[in-house]
Amino acid sequence: MKTIYLVRHGQTLLNHFNKMQGWIDSPLTQKGQQQALATGQRLADVTFDYAASSDLGRAMQTLELIRQEAMPMGPASEQLSDLREAYFGSFEGLNSTHTWNMISRPLGYQRQADLVAEFGILKIRDFMKDTDPFHEAEAGQEVADRIHAALSYLATQLEDGQNGLVVSHGTYIRTLATLLTPDQPLLKQPENGSITTIDVTDVKKPRIIKYNQ
């Protein structure tokens, strides 16, 4: 089996302040650094043959902290743009609650959670793109295409029996898991520092082993 251990980065300043954080970046808080180190300790008994993160600083910082605990002598890591968080366009850096109120209320809903429950995680990306005055936020299919490309690439980096350590982002991981588990459309947002385990042995049918652990 080819196994990916997919980690959400540790808490950042913008997470702490409830700000929209897609391609905009901010450093890990002290709590976020401790989350990354704790994740590394949880993974210390796993042998990793490959490591990668998104090319955003918070993911790269998280990966390096995990490596201190889990794979100090492991393989060099690479940074992949296909592992980036969803892009939120002109909403980047704004208050998350206010942003989703702006998107939800014209559609007759109150919160992001209400939209997800009714339309699913991919469709709300389309609503964000439509509401963005610049229409630059990523649509659902654009995010899905990046996810499928990343999974295909990661599968080629592993041989049977090998493990990969990958650090990405909350909405990205939630969307990925939703794509791979269509019978469970209301997966919650993964926690900072959490681990989602994926079997990528069959590149055409990757499957979630554990989510948000």
C-alpha positions as CSV (number, residue, x, y, z in Angstrom):
1,M,0.0,0.0,0.0
2,K,1.1,3.6,-0.7
3,T,0.1,5.8,2.2
4,I,-0.1,9.6,2.5
5,Y,-0.2,11.2,6.0
6,L,-1.8,14.5,5.2
7,V,-1.5,17.1,7.9
8,R,-3.2,20.5,8.3
9,H,-0.7,23.2,9.3
10,G,-0.5,24.5,12.8
11,Q,-2.5,27.5,14.0
12,T,-1.5,30.8,12.4
13,L,-2.0,34.4,13.4
14,L,-4.8,34.8,10.9
15,N,-6.5,31.6,12.2
16,H,-6.3,33.1,15.7
17,F,-7.9,36.3,14.5
18,N,-10.7,34.5,12.5
19,K,-9.4,35.9,9.2
20,M,-9.8,34.4,5.7
21,Q,-6.5,32.8,4.9
22,G,-6.1,31.2,1.5
23,W,-3.1,32.2,-0.5
24,I,-2.4,35.1,1.8
25,D,0.0,33.9,4.5
26,S,0.9,34.4,8.2
27,P,3.3,32.7,10.6
28,L,2.5,30.0,13.1
29,T,1.5,31.1,16.5
30,Q,3.3,29.6,19.5
31,K,0.3,27.3,19.8
32,G,0.6,26.4,16.2
33,Q,4.3,25.5,16.6
34,Q,3.4,23.3,19.5
35,Q,0.7,21.6,17.5
36,A,3.2,20.9,14.7
37,L,5.7,19.4,17.2
38,A,3.0,17.3,18.8
39,T,2.0,16.0,15.4
40,G,5.6,15.1,14.8
41,Q,5.7,13.2,18.0
42,R,2.6,11.2,17.0
43,L,4.3,10.3,13.7
44,A,7.7,9.4,15.2
45,D,7.1,5.7,14.8
46,V,6.3,6.0,11.1
47,T,9.0,5.6,8.5
48,F,8.7,8.2,5.8
49,D,10.1,7.9,2.3
50,Y,8.8,11.2,0.9
51,A,7.9,14.6,2.2
52,A,6.1,17.6,0.7
53,S,4.1,20.7,1.6
54,S,2.3,23.4,-0.1
55,D,4.5,26.3,-1.1
56,L,2.9,28.6,1.5
57,G,5.0,29.5,4.5
58,R,2.7,28.2,7.2
59,A,2.7,24.7,5.6
60,M,6.5,24.7,5.1
61,Q,7.1,25.9,8.7
62,T,4.8,23.1,10.0
63,L,6.6,20.5,7.9
64,E,9.9,21.5,9.2
65,L,8.7,21.3,12.8
66,I,7.2,17.9,12.2
67,R,10.4,16.7,10.7
68,Q,12.3,17.6,13.9
69,E,10.3,15.0,15.7
70,A,9.3,12.4,13.1
71,M,12.0,12.3,10.4
72,P,15.2,14.3,11.3
73,M,17.3,12.2,8.9
74,G,14.5,11.6,6.4
75,P,14.3,12.6,2.7
76,A,14.5,16.2,1.5
77,S,11.0,17.8,1.1
78,E,9.5,19.6,-1.9
79,Q,6.9,22.4,-2.2
80,L,3.9,21.9,-4.5
81,S,1.6,24.7,-5.6
82,D,-1.2,22.1,-6.1
83,L,-1.3,21.6,-2.3
84,R,-2.1,25.3,-1.7
85,E,-5.2,26.3,0.2
86,A,-8.2,27.4,-1.9
87,Y,-7.8,30.9,-3.1
88,F,-10.4,33.4,-1.6
89,G,-9.8,36.3,-4.1
90,S,-10.6,39.7,-2.7
91,F,-11.9,38.2,0.6
92,E,-8.3,37.2,1.6
93,G,-7.5,38.6,5.0
94,L,-11.1,39.7,5.8
95,N,-13.1,38.5,8.8
96,S,-14.3,35.0,8.1
97,T,-17.7,35.4,9.7
98,H,-18.5,38.7,8.0
99,T,-17.3,37.2,4.7
100,W,-19.6,34.2,4.8
101,N,-22.5,36.4,6.0
102,M,-22.0,38.5,2.9
103,I,-22.0,35.4,0.7
104,S,-24.8,33.5,2.5
105,R,-27.5,36.1,3.1
106,P,-28.3,37.0,-0.5
107,L,-28.9,33.3,-1.0
108,G,-31.3,33.2,1.9
109,Y,-28.9,31.6,4.4
110,Q,-27.2,32.8,7.6
111,R,-23.9,31.0,7.8
112,Q,-21.2,29.0,5.9
113,A,-22.4,25.9,7.6
114,D,-25.9,26.3,6.3
115,L,-24.6,26.7,2.7
116,V,-22.4,23.6,3.1
117,A,-25.3,21.6,4.5
118,E,-27.5,22.6,1.5
119,F,-25.1,22.7,-1.4
120,G,-21.9,21.0,-0.4
121,I,-18.3,22.1,-0.1
122,L,-17.5,22.5,-3.8
123,K,-20.6,24.6,-4.7
124,I,-19.8,27.2,-2.0
125,R,-16.6,27.9,-3.7
126,D,-18.7,28.9,-6.7
127,F,-20.8,31.2,-4.5
128,M,-17.6,32.9,-3.2
129,K,-16.3,33.4,-6.8
130,D,-19.7,34.9,-7.8
131,T,-19.7,37.3,-4.8
132,D,-16.1,38.3,-5.1
133,P,-16.1,41.7,-6.9
134,F,-13.0,40.7,-8.8
135,H,-14.3,37.2,-9.5
136,E,-10.8,35.8,-8.7
137,A,-11.7,33.4,-5.9
138,E,-11.3,29.8,-7.0
139,A,-14.3,27.9,-8.2
140,G,-15.1,24.5,-6.9
141,Q,-13.9,22.6,-10.0
142,E,-10.7,24.6,-10.0
143,V,-9.9,23.4,-6.5
144,A,-11.0,19.8,-7.3
145,D,-8.7,19.8,-10.4
146,R,-5.7,20.8,-8.2
147,I,-6.5,18.1,-5.7
148,H,-6.7,15.4,-8.3
149,A,-3.5,16.5,-9.8
150,A,-1.7,16.5,-6.4
151,L,-3.0,13.0,-5.6
152,S,-1.8,11.7,-8.9
153,Y,1.6,13.2,-8.5
154,L,2.0,12.1,-4.9
155,A,1.1,8.5,-5.9
156,T,4.0,8.5,-8.4
157,Q,6.5,9.5,-5.7
158,L,5.9,6.3,-3.6
159,E,6.5,2.6,-4.1
160,D,4.3,-0.1,-2.7
161,G,4.8,-0.2,1.1
162,Q,6.1,3.4,1.4
163,N,4.7,6.4,3.3
164,G,4.6,10.1,2.4
165,L,4.3,13.0,4.8
166,V,2.4,15.9,3.3
167,V,1.3,19.3,4.8
168,S,-1.5,21.3,3.4
169,H,-4.5,23.4,4.5
170,G,-7.9,23.1,6.2
171,T,-10.4,23.8,3.3
172,Y,-8.2,21.9,0.9
173,I,-8.1,18.8,3.1
174,R,-11.8,19.0,3.8
175,T,-12.5,19.3,0.1
176,L,-10.2,16.4,-0.7
177,A,-11.8,14.2,1.8
178,T,-15.3,15.1,0.6
179,L,-14.3,14.2,-3.0
180,L,-13.1,10.8,-1.9
181,T,-16.1,10.1,0.4
182,P,-19.2,11.2,-1.5
183,D,-21.4,9.3,0.9
184,Q,-20.3,11.6,3.7
185,P,-20.8,15.1,2.3
186,L,-20.8,17.0,5.7
187,L,-17.2,16.3,6.9
188,K,-16.2,18.9,9.5
189,Q,-13.2,21.2,9.0
190,P,-10.0,19.4,10.0
191,E,-8.2,20.7,13.1
192,N,-4.8,22.4,13.0
193,G,-2.2,19.8,13.3
194,S,-4.6,16.9,12.5
195,I,-3.7,13.9,10.4
196,T,-5.7,12.5,7.5
197,T,-4.5,9.2,6.2
198,I,-5.0,8.3,2.5
199,D,-4.3,5.1,0.5
200,V,-3.1,6.2,-3.0
201,T,-2.1,2.7,-4.2
202,D,-4.7,2.9,-6.9
203,V,-4.2,6.4,-8.4
204,K,-7.7,6.2,-10.0
205,K,-9.4,5.3,-6.7
206,P,-7.6,6.9,-3.7
207,R,-9.4,6.3,-0.4
208,I,-9.5,7.9,3.0
209,I,-8.3,5.6,5.8
210,K,-8.7,8.0,8.7
211,Y,-9.9,11.6,8.7
212,N,-9.0,14.5,11.0
213,Q,-7.3,12.3,13.6
